[in-house]
């Protein structure tokens, strides 16, 4: 059950991140970013997740 909770939390953070990027730039921006530079998307997502990490 713990793994499922972690996976659900992870998915929620990713959904929030995608929604934020699409609101800041334009609808579909995240899809374009993933297609053109998946490494940059991963880096940006990790930075976003780090802002909400309990372990600072």
C-alpha positions as CSV (number, residue, x, y, z in Angstrom):
1,X,0.0,0.0,0.0
2,X,2.9,2.4,0.7
3,X,4.2,2.0,-2.8
4,X,0.8,2.8,-4.2
5,X,0.5,5.9,-2.1
6,X,3.9,7.1,-3.2
7,X,3.0,6.5,-6.9
8,X,-0.2,8.4,-6.4
9,X,1.6,11.3,-4.8
10,X,4.2,11.3,-7.6
11,X,1.5,11.3,-10.2
12,X,-0.3,14.2,-8.5
13,X,2.9,16.3,-8.4
14,X,3.5,15.6,-12.1
15,X,0.0,16.6,-12.9
16,X,0.3,19.9,-11.0
17,X,3.6,20.6,-12.7
18,X,2.2,20.0,-16.1
19,X,-0.9,22.2,-15.4
20,X,1.4,25.0,-14.1
21,X,3.6,25.0,-17.2
22,X,0.7,24.9,-19.6
23,X,-0.9,27.9,-17.7
24,X,2.4,29.9,-17.6
25,X,3.2,29.4,-21.3
26,X,0.4,27.9,-23.5
27,X,-1.8,24.9,-23.6
28,X,0.3,22.0,-24.9
29,X,3.6,23.5,-23.9
30,X,4.5,20.5,-21.7
31,X,3.8,18.1,-24.5
32,X,6.0,20.2,-26.9
33,X,8.8,20.3,-24.3
34,X,8.7,16.6,-23.7
35,X,8.9,16.0,-27.5
36,X,11.7,18.4,-28.1
37,X,13.8,18.1,-24.9
38,X,12.8,15.3,-22.5
39,X,15.9,15.9,-20.4
40,X,14.9,19.5,-19.7
41,X,11.4,18.4,-18.7
42,X,12.9,15.8,-16.3
43,X,15.2,18.4,-14.8
44,X,12.5,21.0,-14.4
45,X,10.2,18.4,-12.8
46,X,12.9,17.4,-10.3
47,X,13.5,21.1,-9.4
48,X,9.7,21.6,-8.9
49,X,9.5,18.5,-6.7
50,X,12.5,19.7,-4.7
51,X,10.5,22.8,-3.7
52,X,8.0,20.6,-2.0
53,X,10.4,18.1,-0.4
54,X,10.3,17.7,3.4
55,X,14.1,17.0,3.4
56,X,15.8,20.3,2.7
